[in-house]
Amino acid sequence: MASEDLENRGEKSRVSNGYTSSSAYQVEADSESQWTSWLVPIFVVFNIAMFIVVMYVNDCPKNNSGFQGSCVARFLGKFSFQPLKENPLFGASSSTLEKLGALEWNKVVHRHQGWRLVTCIWLHAGVIHLLVNMLSLVFIGIRLEQQFGFGFGGSILSSLFIQNNISVGASGALFGLLGAMLSELLTNWTFYTNKAAALITLLVIVMINLGIGILPRIDNFAHIGGFLTGFLLGFVLLPRPQFGWLEQRNVPSSVTLIKSKYKPYQYVLWLISLVLLIIGFVVALVMLFRGENGNDHCHWCHYLSCVPTSKWDCDDI
């Protein structure tokens, strides 16, 4: 199974400088299995609670104007959804999301509400949006938390390209996890026994979320920005020591020791990624607070975030 390959490095044992190195990685695997995931479940519960609060504040039966149809699932009362023509994801209105902290370019740049770059991560456009994000977060986030014990970039890129509409969702942070998993796979390439299965698993999850991202109020620019940020951070934060390094303290002094904790290519990737991260964030933040519009430099990019159909429009994103 691909998921097993993502969770368990190959059980191959190497001989390095006269001793085996499998025991060190067995200790590492044991420590991963003993780690109890708590951060990701807290995020999931908080996101669900926030969605309930959003729907309570939205109160479709009271606030819906009726121009785009009647509320959906009216038996839910105050928690019923906006008309599908307005929000096909079974969620709240744009005005409610904006009031509660959705990302909106004009407010970030001209009204100095930079906090929206963070608050938008905790809001979701609808039940479908929330469900996909939380399932992906559980399957991916818990694994990374167990393995390494531990959106902003997506919000910045989103602000540069989406300036006439709001943006919400934790998808940028989710794609950051996906990007980190991909770079972790690449920088620790020799630890995987089934590289193709691991890559296919990641690509399937990415394609599903990108496909949902063409719907209104779901922001593929946040996906792309989060993915790129996570991808580069993965090279910086997630390299694994080369075989033999962890158990050198247990070998006889006569054995030649490994002098470098990481392989040369891991150091190169670390340096390049760190430089690109710094340059990218500086340039993006400068462009954002100067009021630059990313669409002026890429006239077709708006289709990456929303594709208009007869069922909905994209409000000239």
Secondary structure, DSSP 4 states (H G I P E B T S, - for coil): -HHHHHHS------EETTEE-HHHHHHHHHHHHHPPP-HHHHHHHHHHHHHHHHHHHH-HHHH--STT-PPBSGGGGGGPBPPTTT-TTS---HHHHHHTT-EEHHHHHTS--TTHHHHGGG--SSHHHHHHHHHHIIIIIHHHHHHH---HHHHHHHHHH--SSEEB-SHHHHHHHHHHHHHHHHHTGGG-S-HHHHHHHHHHHHHHHHHHTTSTTB-HHHHHHHHHHHHHHHHHH---PPTTSTTGGGS-TTSPPP--SS-HHHHHHHHHHHHHHHHHHHHHHHHHHTT--GGGT-TTGGGGT----SS---TT-
